[in-house]
């Protein structure tokens, strides 16, 4: 039996935000010694725009394409298995071109959960939060989201955690509730 491990490459992941018809979403460009790759993974939706240096475990490299602005764009994409961030550059890269929202490309049967309209706290026993976060409820001071869930769900979880005052720690890939003194 032949097994292969996924390569781990040092590099820089530049994440930018694009406003699409389903709302804002994140895409990235990964610069490594092997070359430059587009990254469309849903886990990017948790990160703020900017440059992240670190180690990136590549699940697979493949050719992808999309149509935008009356033209077809073909790119080499990397699907990431794991990210280990060493350094963060707060300056966000500027958008170069319009891209289609990956949600429009991915085919998933599950509809997005409804967005909770009113401001709330964790003490409100919000049934929408129970539905949105499922097994993660009740939310702890540190929350790790599952990037393998439907992209719309991950985006809704990210928005809700921000509403609840959580902040994303890119190095640990967790959401943390700031201490209240």
C-alpha positions as CSV (number, residue, x, y, z in Angstrom):
1,X,0.0,0.0,0.0
2,X,1.4,3.4,-1.0
3,X,0.6,6.4,1.1
4,X,1.5,10.0,0.4
5,X,1.5,12.9,2.8
6,X,0.4,16.3,1.9
7,X,3.3,18.7,1.4
8,X,3.9,21.5,3.8
9,X,5.2,24.7,2.2
10,X,6.4,27.9,3.6
11,X,4.8,30.9,2.0
12,X,2.6,34.0,2.3
13,X,-1.1,33.9,1.9
14,X,-2.6,37.3,0.8
15,X,-6.3,37.4,1.7
16,X,-8.7,39.9,0.2
17,X,-12.4,40.6,0.5
18,X,-14.7,40.8,-2.4
19,X,-18.3,42.0,-2.3
20,X,-20.4,39.5,-4.2
21,X,-24.1,39.1,-4.7
22,X,-24.3,36.8,-1.6
23,X,-22.4,39.4,0.5
24,X,-18.7,39.7,1.2
25,X,-16.4,36.7,0.8
26,X,-12.6,36.1,1.1
27,X,-10.2,34.7,-1.5
28,X,-6.5,34.3,-1.3
29,X,-3.3,34.1,-3.2
30,X,-0.6,31.7,-1.8
31,X,3.0,32.5,-2.8
32,X,5.3,29.5,-2.2
33,X,8.6,28.3,-3.6
34,X,6.6,26.1,-5.9
35,X,4.7,29.0,-7.4
36,X,1.6,31.1,-6.9
37,X,-1.8,29.5,-6.3
38,X,-5.3,30.9,-5.9
39,X,-7.1,29.8,-2.7
40,X,-10.9,29.7,-2.5
41,X,-11.3,27.6,0.7
42,X,-14.2,28.5,3.0
43,X,-11.8,28.7,6.0
44,X,-10.6,32.1,4.6
45,X,-13.9,33.7,5.5
46,X,-12.8,33.8,9.1
47,X,-9.7,35.8,8.4
48,X,-9.4,39.5,8.1
49,X,-7.9,40.8,4.8
50,X,-4.1,41.0,4.9
51,X,-1.0,38.9,4.4
52,X,-0.2,35.9,6.5
53,X,3.2,34.2,6.6
54,X,3.5,30.7,7.7
55,X,3.4,27.0,6.8
56,X,0.6,25.7,4.5
57,X,-0.3,22.1,4.1
58,X,-1.5,21.5,0.6
59,X,-4.4,19.0,0.2
60,X,-4.4,19.2,-3.6
61,X,-3.4,21.5,-6.5
62,X,-5.8,21.7,-9.5
63,X,-6.9,23.9,-12.3
64,X,-10.0,26.0,-11.7
65,X,-11.8,28.6,-13.7
66,X,-14.5,31.2,-13.4
67,X,-16.3,33.7,-15.7
68,X,-16.4,37.3,-14.7
69,X,-16.9,40.5,-16.7
70,X,-17.4,38.7,-19.9
71,X,-14.2,36.8,-19.8
72,X,-13.1,33.3,-18.7
73,X,-10.3,33.1,-16.1
74,X,-8.3,29.9,-15.6
75,X,-6.1,29.7,-12.6
76,X,-4.0,27.1,-10.6
77,X,-5.7,26.6,-7.2
78,X,-4.4,25.1,-4.0
79,X,-6.8,23.5,-1.6
80,X,-5.4,23.8,1.9
81,X,-5.4,21.0,4.5
82,X,-3.9,23.1,7.3
83,X,-2.6,26.5,8.0
84,X,0.0,27.5,10.6
85,X,0.5,31.3,10.8
86,X,3.8,32.7,11.9
87,X,3.3,36.4,11.1
88,X,0.5,38.8,10.1
89,X,0.8,41.9,8.0
90,X,-2.3,44.1,8.7
91,X,-2.2,45.9,5.3
92,X,-4.8,44.3,3.1
93,X,-4.1,43.6,-0.6
94,X,-6.2,45.6,-3.0
95,X,-8.8,43.8,-5.2
96,X,-7.5,43.3,-8.7
97,X,-10.6,42.0,-10.4
98,X,-14.1,40.9,-9.7
99,X,-14.5,37.2,-9.0
100,X,-17.6,35.1,-8.6
101,X,-18.6,34.1,-5.1
102,X,-17.4,30.5,-4.4
103,X,-20.9,29.8,-3.0
104,X,-22.2,30.2,-6.5
105,X,-19.8,27.6,-7.8
106,X,-20.1,25.1,-4.9
107,X,-23.2,22.9,-5.0
108,X,-24.6,22.2,-1.5
109,X,-28.2,21.4,-0.8
110,X,-28.4,23.0,2.6
111,X,-29.9,26.5,2.8
112,X,-28.2,29.2,4.8
113,X,-29.6,29.7,8.3
114,X,-31.6,32.9,8.8
115,X,-29.7,35.8,10.1
116,X,-30.6,37.0,13.6
117,X,-31.7,40.6,13.3
118,X,-31.5,41.9,16.8
119,X,-28.4,42.4,19.0
120,X,-28.2,39.8,21.6
121,X,-25.8,38.3,24.2
122,X,-25.0,34.7,24.9
123,X,-27.3,34.9,28.0
124,X,-30.4,35.4,25.8
125,X,-30.7,31.6,25.1
126,X,-31.2,32.5,21.4
127,X,-32.7,29.5,19.5
128,X,-31.2,30.8,16.3
129,X,-27.8,30.5,17.8
130,X,-28.6,26.9,18.8
131,X,-29.5,26.2,15.2
132,X,-26.6,28.1,13.7
133,X,-23.8,26.6,16.0
134,X,-25.3,23.2,16.7
135,X,-22.9,21.1,18.8
136,X,-20.8,24.1,19.6
137,X,-23.5,25.4,21.9
138,X,-23.2,26.6,24.5
139,X,-20.4,28.8,23.2
140,X,-17.3,28.8,25.3
141,X,-14.8,31.7,25.7
142,X,-12.8,30.1,22.9
143,X,-14.6,28.7,19.8
144,X,-13.1,26.7,16.9
145,X,-15.3,26.7,13.9
146,X,-15.5,23.7,11.5
147,X,-14.4,24.9,8.0
148,X,-15.9,21.8,6.4
149,X,-19.5,23.0,7.0
150,X,-21.4,24.7,4.2
151,X,-19.7,28.0,3.3
152,X,-22.9,30.0,3.9
153,X,-23.1,28.5,7.5
154,X,-19.5,29.3,8.2
155,X,-20.0,32.9,7.1
156,X,-23.2,33.2,9.2
157,X,-21.3,31.8,12.2
158,X,-18.4,34.3,11.6
159,X,-20.8,37.2,11.4
160,X,-22.7,36.1,14.6
161,X,-19.5,35.6,16.6
162,X,-18.4,39.2,15.7
163,X,-21.8,40.4,16.8
164,X,-21.3,38.6,20.1
165,X,-18.0,40.4,20.6
166,X,-15.6,37.5,19.7
167,X,-12.4,38.3,17.9
168,X,-10.6,35.9,15.5
169,X,-7.1,34.9,16.4
170,X,-5.5,33.9,13.1
171,X,-2.5,32.2,14.7
172,X,-4.6,29.7,16.8
173,X,-7.5,29.8,14.3
174,X,-9.9,30.3,17.1
175,X,-12.5,32.9,18.1
176,X,-12.0,34.4,21.5
177,X,-14.3,36.4,23.7
178,X,-12.4,39.3,25.2
179,X,-12.2,39.3,29.0
180,X,-14.5,41.8,30.7
181,X,-12.9,43.4,33.7
